[in-house]
Amino acid sequence: MHDEPIDPFNGDPADPTAGLDDPGDDATPDPLTDVERQDVLEDLADLEIYQALLAPIGVRGLVIECEDCREPHYFDWDLLRGNLRHLLNSGRPRVHEPAYDPDPDHYVTWDYARGYADGVHDTLSEGTEDEPGAPTATR
Ligand SMILES: [Zn+2]
């Protein structure tokens, strides 16, 4: 029905439009928006809290379900912090760099860490008789 616009550079290796569709590795990274930056900064702040609370009970880092591989990746605290700082500085996440040979027992999810921190916070602020330990893993 409609005339297809003819690409004069079709098949030409010097096609100036080549690569426009695909933000390859050489593409200039988009800087983070203020909102994204704020998110990362909040994650970094949360991370400090989680590490302070969880590291003493043997948690070595967080496990993150990877949307690319659809596999869980295990990140040590230092690695997480490094990744977030990298994201802040470069505007792009680091490629998967999970912990080496992790023991899944020593990693928890963000949600778990958040719930745990909330629980500790509630306990401290309300002064209930429940001890802050032993979070229940209900899912
Ligand atoms: Zn991955």
Residues whose N, C-alpha, C, O or C-beta is under 5 A from the ligand:
A	BS01	ZN	C66 D68 C69 H96
